[in-house]
Amino acid sequence: MNLNLKRANEILQKHHKRKQVRQFINNFALNVIVVVVLSAFMSYMFYKVNALIPPKPKAKRTYTQMSLKKSYTCAYKDIKCLKAYARKQAKKARINPDLFLAIISTESNWNAAAVNKRSHDYGLTQINKVNIKNRYELIKIRSSAEYSIDKALEILLHFKKSYSKLEPDTWYCRYNIGYKNLPETCNRYLTRLSQN
C-alpha cells in the first residue's frame, strides 16, 4: 500500500509539473500573440494617424524668384522700359496711356522703391495697404515694377467702372482718394496730375 501511495504521489507530481509546464507555455504563447497583435495594431494606428496629418508644406519660393519666371522684362530702374510697358498695358486696359503715365509720375515719380509711411502706399504705383491686404502681394509690388503697374491698372479699371458715370471728368482721382468724398484733395491731385 505504501508503494502504491508513493507511486500515486510520483504520478501526481509529474502530472502537476506537466500541467505547470503546459500552463507556462500557454501563457507565454498567449503573451507573444498579444504583443504581436498590439504591435501590429500600434503600427497600423501610427500610419493611420500620420496619414491624417497633412504633410509640411514645401518651402515657398521667394516672390522675386517667381517674378523672374514671369514675362516681365524691364529692369527695376529702367524708366524708359517701364514707361513703354505702362503705356502698352494702359492701351490694353482701355485707359488713357498719358493719364496713366501722369498718375505714376505723380504717385512715385517713377521710383519703384517708393514707400509712403504716412499713408502706407508702396511701389512704383503707390498701391495702398488696404488693396495689398485684400488683393495683392506686398513683396511683389515692391520687387516688380511691372507687377505694380498691372495691379494699378486693375484698381483704375475698378474705379472707372464704379465712378465714370457719376464723375466723368474726375473718376481717376479715385485712384488717390479711394471711396472717400474729398473734393479739395481731389482738386489738388488733379492739379498735380496736370503738371506731369
C-alpha positions as CSV (number, residue, x, y, z in Angstrom):
1,M,0.0,0.0,0.0
2,N,2.9,2.3,0.8
3,L,4.3,1.6,-2.7
4,N,1.0,2.4,-4.4
5,L,0.8,5.6,-2.4
6,K,4.4,6.5,-3.3
7,R,3.7,5.7,-6.9
8,A,0.5,7.7,-6.9
9,N,2.3,10.7,-5.4
10,E,5.0,10.5,-8.1
11,I,2.4,10.3,-10.8
12,L,0.6,13.3,-9.3
13,Q,3.8,15.3,-9.0
14,K,4.7,14.5,-12.6
15,H,1.2,15.4,-13.8
16,H,1.3,18.6,-11.7
17,K,4.7,19.5,-13.3
18,R,3.4,18.8,-16.8
19,K,0.4,20.9,-16.0
20,Q,2.6,23.8,-14.8
21,V,4.8,23.5,-17.9
22,R,1.8,23.4,-20.2
23,Q,0.3,26.4,-18.4
24,F,3.7,28.3,-18.7
25,I,3.9,27.5,-22.4
26,N,0.3,28.5,-23.0
27,N,0.8,31.8,-21.0
28,F,4.0,32.5,-22.9
29,A,2.4,31.8,-26.3
30,L,-0.6,34.0,-25.3
31,N,1.7,36.8,-24.2
32,V,3.6,36.6,-27.5
33,I,0.4,36.7,-29.5
34,V,-0.8,39.7,-27.5
35,V,2.5,41.5,-28.1
36,V,2.4,40.8,-31.8
37,V,-1.2,41.8,-32.2
38,L,-0.7,45.0,-30.1
39,S,2.5,46.0,-32.1
40,A,0.7,45.4,-35.4
41,F,-2.3,47.5,-34.1
42,M,0.0,50.3,-32.9
43,S,1.9,50.3,-36.3
44,Y,-1.4,50.5,-38.1
45,M,-2.7,53.3,-35.9
46,F,0.7,55.2,-36.2
47,Y,0.5,55.1,-40.0
48,K,-3.3,55.9,-40.0
49,V,-2.8,58.9,-37.8
50,N,0.2,60.1,-39.8
51,A,-1.9,59.8,-42.9
52,L,-4.4,62.2,-41.4
53,I,-1.7,64.8,-40.5
54,P,-1.1,67.0,-43.6
55,P,2.5,67.0,-44.8
56,K,4.6,70.0,-44.1
57,P,4.4,72.5,-46.9
58,K,7.4,72.8,-49.1
59,A,9.4,76.0,-48.6
60,K,7.9,78.7,-50.8
61,R,10.0,80.3,-53.4
62,T,10.6,84.0,-52.8
63,Y,8.5,86.4,-54.8
64,T,11.5,87.8,-56.6
65,Q,12.2,84.3,-58.0
66,M,8.6,83.9,-59.0
67,S,8.5,87.3,-60.7
68,L,11.7,86.4,-62.7
69,K,9.8,83.5,-64.2
70,K,7.0,85.8,-65.4
71,S,7.3,87.6,-68.8
72,Y,8.4,90.8,-67.1
73,T,11.4,92.2,-68.9
74,C,12.1,95.7,-67.6
75,A,15.0,96.3,-65.1
76,Y,13.9,97.7,-61.8
77,K,15.2,101.3,-62.5
78,D,14.8,101.3,-66.3
79,I,12.3,104.2,-66.5
80,K,12.2,104.2,-70.3
81,C,11.3,100.5,-70.4
82,L,8.7,100.9,-67.6
83,K,7.1,103.8,-69.4
84,A,6.8,101.8,-72.5
85,Y,5.3,98.8,-70.6
86,A,2.9,101.1,-68.7
87,R,1.8,102.7,-72.0
88,K,1.2,99.3,-73.6
89,Q,-0.7,97.9,-70.6
90,A,-2.9,101.0,-70.3
91,K,-3.8,100.7,-74.0
92,K,-4.8,97.1,-73.4
93,A,-6.9,98.1,-70.4
94,R,-8.5,101.0,-72.4
95,I,-7.1,103.6,-70.0
96,N,-5.7,106.8,-71.5
97,P,-1.9,106.0,-71.6
98,D,-0.9,109.6,-71.0
99,L,-3.2,109.8,-68.0
100,F,-1.8,106.6,-66.6
101,L,1.8,107.8,-67.0
102,A,0.9,111.1,-65.3
103,I,-0.6,109.1,-62.4
104,I,2.6,107.1,-62.0
105,S,4.7,110.3,-62.2
106,T,2.5,111.9,-59.6
107,E,2.4,108.9,-57.3
108,S,6.1,108.0,-57.2
109,N,8.0,110.0,-59.8
110,W,8.9,106.6,-61.3
111,N,10.7,105.4,-58.1
112,A,9.9,101.7,-57.9
113,A,11.1,101.6,-54.3
114,A,8.9,104.4,-53.1
115,V,7.2,104.0,-49.8
116,N,4.8,106.5,-48.2
117,K,5.0,105.6,-44.5
118,R,2.2,108.1,-43.6
119,S,-0.4,106.7,-46.0
120,H,1.1,103.2,-46.3
121,D,1.4,103.3,-50.1
122,Y,4.1,101.1,-51.8
123,G,6.0,100.7,-55.0
124,L,6.0,102.4,-58.4
125,T,2.3,103.0,-58.4
126,Q,1.9,103.6,-54.7
127,I,-0.7,100.9,-54.0
128,N,-2.3,101.3,-50.6
129,K,-2.0,98.7,-47.8
130,V,-5.8,98.2,-48.0
131,N,-5.5,96.9,-51.5
132,I,-2.4,94.9,-50.7
133,K,-4.1,93.3,-47.7
134,N,-7.2,92.3,-49.7
135,R,-5.9,91.5,-53.2
136,Y,-2.2,91.9,-53.8
137,E,1.2,90.8,-52.5
138,L,3.4,93.5,-51.0
139,I,6.7,91.8,-51.8
140,K,5.7,91.5,-55.5
141,I,4.6,95.1,-55.5
142,R,7.9,96.2,-54.1
143,S,10.1,93.9,-56.1
144,S,8.5,94.1,-59.5
145,A,7.6,97.5,-61.0
146,E,5.7,95.7,-63.8
147,Y,3.6,93.8,-61.4
148,S,2.8,97.1,-59.6
149,I,1.8,98.6,-63.0
150,D,-0.6,95.7,-63.7
151,K,-2.2,95.9,-60.3
152,A,-2.6,99.7,-60.5
153,L,-4.4,99.3,-63.8
154,E,-6.8,96.8,-62.1
155,I,-7.5,99.4,-59.4
156,L,-8.0,102.1,-62.0
157,L,-10.4,99.9,-64.0
158,H,-12.4,99.3,-60.9
159,F,-12.7,103.0,-60.2
160,K,-13.5,103.7,-63.8
161,K,-16.3,101.2,-63.8
162,S,-17.7,102.4,-60.5
163,Y,-17.3,106.2,-60.9
164,S,-17.0,107.2,-64.6
165,K,-20.8,107.8,-65.0
166,L,-21.1,109.7,-61.7
167,E,-17.8,111.6,-62.1
168,P,-16.9,111.5,-65.8
169,D,-14.2,114.2,-65.6
170,T,-12.6,113.2,-62.3
171,W,-13.1,109.5,-61.8
172,Y,-9.4,108.8,-62.0
173,C,-8.9,111.0,-58.9
174,R,-10.3,108.0,-57.0
175,Y,-7.0,106.2,-57.5
176,N,-5.7,108.7,-54.9
177,I,-8.6,109.3,-52.6
178,G,-10.4,106.0,-52.8
179,Y,-14.0,105.9,-51.8
180,K,-13.9,109.0,-49.6
181,N,-15.7,112.2,-50.5
182,L,-12.7,114.6,-50.5
183,P,-13.3,117.3,-53.2
184,E,-10.4,119.5,-52.1
185,T,-7.9,116.6,-52.0
186,C,-9.2,115.5,-55.4
187,N,-8.7,119.0,-56.9
188,R,-5.1,119.2,-55.5
189,Y,-4.5,115.7,-57.1
190,L,-5.9,116.8,-60.4
191,T,-3.6,119.8,-60.4
192,R,-0.6,117.7,-59.7
193,L,-1.6,115.3,-62.5
194,S,-1.8,118.2,-65.0
195,Q,1.7,119.2,-64.1
196,N,3.1,115.8,-65.1
